[in-house]
Amino acid sequence: MVKVSFNSALGQKEPKKDENSEALIITDKDPEDVIVPLRRQSRVWCWCMCLGLALMLSGVVVGGAYLYRYFILQEGDVFFCGLTYRDTEDYRFLVPEIDSVTQAPQYHTINANFQILRNEEVELINVPVPEFGDSDPANIVHDFQRLLTAYLDLSLNKCYVIPLNTSIVMPPRNLFEILINIKTGTYLPQSYLVREELVVTDRIKDVNQLGFFISRLCRSKETFRLQRRNISNGIQKRSVKKCNKIIHFANNFAVETLICE
């Protein structure tokens, strides 16, 4: 008699595994934990975008301020005005044998272009080539915030800087009112001439320390410091030194500025 037996391992088939169930089971972690890295990445990208926009806006603001100073301020109201003045040296006294006759003083007129920046407390003056005399054309800046005055002699192409003389130069708001009155014809001054003599001292190498308006005027120009020389009784003593003359006005009188080396 033959006994037939079957191995239990071969006789029982293992249950077929569900392939779909294996594909769905990825990890034991909570599905919400899988989304966290994506959210963090999106937040970082959002912060980068915000930072980039902030940098762009700051660049626009800085660039706008730069363009405002260089272009809009230059295109503001510009006054072209003239001042008639008399020179004290024009008085001549003739003494004949019988009567004493005094010659009337001779009047001169000086013209200039003015731009008054009241908020910045700055006066920008352009003195064109005069119709008479030996005065030089010039660009002048009176900066009341830094208390400095700069002269750019256009004939020499040199720049000169000196502390602001507030006893001669009128503040921007007051000068603006005078220019308005001159322009409308309600104030037509016939004034006098004041002389000042300035002496060149040393050269300024870095004009950026002089403020925006003066550094813009004197950039790429030879720039020198000046100091005042006292003139007794307002009469200028002729000097043997070489001097250049700039006649201008920033008040209700004319100023003859001699710059001597």
FIMIMAR-291073 format. One record per residue (C-alpha): residue in one letter; x, z, y. Coordinates in pm, whole numbers, padded with zeros to 5 digits, always signed. Example, Ala and Ser with C-alpha at 12.3 -4.5 7.8 and 13.67 -1.06 7.14 Angstrom:
2
A+01230+00780-00450
S+01367+00714-00106
// end
This chain:
261
M+00000+00000+00000
V+00138-00101+00338
K+00080+00115+00637
V+00058-00070+00965
S+00115+00127+01281
F+00142+00027+01651
N+00363+00170+01912
S+00156+00342+02171
A+00375+00200+02445
L+00289-00153+02337
G-00063-00085+02248
Q-00167+00038+02590
K-00123-00184+02889
E-00043-00029+03218
P-00317-00071+03472
K-00251-00363+03708
K-00142-00247+04046
D-00329-00369+04349
E-00086-00583+04551
N-00297-00553+04861
S-00285-00176+04851
E+00096-00188+04830
A+00115-00415+05135
L-00104-00189+05346
I+00088+00127+05272
I+00381+00102+05517
T+00465+00457+05592
D+00330+00804+05564
K+00339+00847+05945
D+00036+00848+06167
P-00046+00494+06295
E-00048+00628+06651
D+00320+00719+06612
V+00402+00355+06551
I+00263+00253+06893
V+00473+00510+07086
P+00795+00300+07112
L+00595+00009+07251
R+00439+00231+07515
R+00778+00373+07616
Q+00922+00023+07647
S+00635-00086+07870
R+00683+00220+08093
V+01054+00145+08136
W+00972-00215+08225
C+00714-00094+08477
W+00966+00140+08642
C+01220-00141+08664
M+00963-00363+08832
C+00876-00090+09083
L+01242-00030+09163
G+01301-00401+09211
L+01004-00431+09445
A+01125-00131+09643
L+01469-00288+09685
M+01313-00617+09791
L+01092-00444+10049
S+01386-00248+10190
G+01581-00572+10218
V+01293-00733+10403
V+01270-00437+10644
V+01645-00436+10716
G+01655-00813+10751
G+01350-00806+10977
A+01513-00551+11206
Y+01829-00762+11217
L+01636-01077+11304
Y+01430-00885+11560
R+01740-00777+11747
Y+01911-01113+11731
F+01620-01342+11805
I+01305-01170+11932
L+01492-00955+12184
Q+01663-01267+12313
E+01331-01443+12360
G+01167-01168+12564
D+01077-01177+12933
V+01371-01303+13135
F+01373-01268+13512
F+01559-01508+13736
C+01595-01330+14069
G+01804-01347+14380
L+01927-01090+14629
T+02029-01156+14988
Y+02303-00929+15117
R+02543-00901+15407
D+02914-00842+15379
T+03054-00575+15609
E+03371-00782+15646
D+03163-01057+15810
Y+03121-00849+16125
R+03337-00991+16401
F+03359-00829+16744
L+03447-01064+17029
V+03548-00899+17355
P+03561-01146+17645
E+03677-01043+17988
I+03322-00973+18112
D+03072-00916+17835
S+03106-00777+17486
V+02946-01011+17234
T+02889-00918+16871
Q+02866-01197+16616
A+02572-01156+16379
P+02670-01081+16019
Q+02655-01363+15769
Y+02415-01327+15479
H+02482-01442+15124
T+02251-01485+14827
I+02336-01405+14468
N+02122-01506+14170
A+02114-01364+13820
N+01914-01371+13497
F+01788-01032+13383
Q+01652-00909+13054
I+01535-00548+13053
L+01496-00373+12716
R+01319-00057+12823
N+01277+00096+12476
E+01646+00043+12398
E+01745+00144+12755
V+01962-00163+12794
E+02001-00417+13076
L+02134-00765+12997
I+02249-00962+13302
N+02379-01316+13324
V+02553-01413+13649
P+02581-01793+13674
V+02850-01981+13861
P+02796-01888+14227
E+02737-02149+14491
F+02998-01995+14717
G+03311-01783+14707
D+03553-01718+14423
S+03335-01498+14204
D+03343-01558+13828
P+03036-01618+13610
A+02977-01330+13373
N+02753-01165+13117
I+02699-00793+13173
V+02553-00519+12952
H+02450-00178+13088
D+02378+00050+12790
F+02214+00375+12906
Q+02204+00524+12556
R+02580+00501+12510
L+02651+00525+12885
L+02875+00220+12878
T+02902-00102+13080
A+03062-00420+12950
Y+03164-00727+13150
L+03233-01058+12981
D+03420-01277+13228
L+03315-01626+13122
S+03602-01789+13310
L+03864-01584+13126
N+03664-01536+12805
K+03766-01170+12810
C+03558-00857+12774
Y+03597-00533+12970
V+03435-00194+12895
I+03400+00107+13124
P+03180+00420+13141
L+02846+00345+13305
N+02832+00421+13677
T+02482+00564+13712
S+02524+00600+14088
I+02533+00220+14118
V+02335+00088+13820
M+01962+00154+13829
P+01787+00270+13508
P+01604-00003+13312
R+01248+00106+13393
N+01318+00133+13766
L+01506-00196+13773
F+01220-00360+13585
E+00976-00258+13859
I+01204-00394+14131
L+01241-00725+13948
I+00863-00750+13912
N+00822-00696+14286
I+01091-00953+14366
K+00930-01203+14132
T+00584-01159+14286
G+00725-01176+14638
T+00613-00828+14741
Y+00972-00712+14777
L+01236-00941+14926
P+01535-00721+14998
Q+01807-00800+15246
S+02073-00564+15138
Y+02443-00487+15166
L+02753-00516+14950
V+02933-00234+14769
R+03285-00286+14641
E+03451-00131+14340
E+03795-00193+14197
L+03859-00153+13825
V+04197-00148+13656
V+04273-00265+13302
T+04427+00009+13086
D+04447-00057+12711
R+04306-00297+12456
I+04012-00212+12228
K+04066-00336+11872
D+03735-00235+11714
V+03430-00324+11925
N+03182-00209+11659
Q+03217+00148+11785
L+03069+00040+12121
G+02714-00007+11996
F+02509-00308+11894
F+02466-00483+12229
I+02820-00445+12360
S+02977-00529+12022
R+02763-00843+12011
L+02880-00936+12362
C+03249-00871+12297
R+03282-00979+11935
S+03572-01222+11878
K+03681-01168+12242
E+03984-00987+12376
T+03840-00654+12487
F+04000-00404+12725
R+03917-00064+12872
L+03882-00018+13244
Q+03914+00274+13482
R+03796+00297+13842
R+04022+00299+14142
N+03884+00484+14441
I+03832+00277+14754
S+03816+00474+15076
N+03516+00417+15302
G+03384+00145+15075
I+03649-00100+15201
Q+03862-00258+14934
K+04235-00254+14996
R+04389-00581+14893
S+04611-00541+14593
V+04913-00742+14499
K+04796-00741+14140
K+04601-01026+13991
C+04229-00956+14023
N+03914-01137+13921
K+03589-01087+14105
I+03233-01059+13968
I+02947-01026+14219
H+02620-00906+14070
F+02338-00661+14131
A+02160-00404+13917
N+02009-00215+14208
N+01868-00295+14552
F+02219-00380+14673
A+02494-00618+14559
V+02814-00504+14388
E+03149-00678+14408
T+03352-00575+14104
L+03722-00650+14110
I+03893-00634+13772
C+04268-00604+13821
E+04547-00619+13568
// end
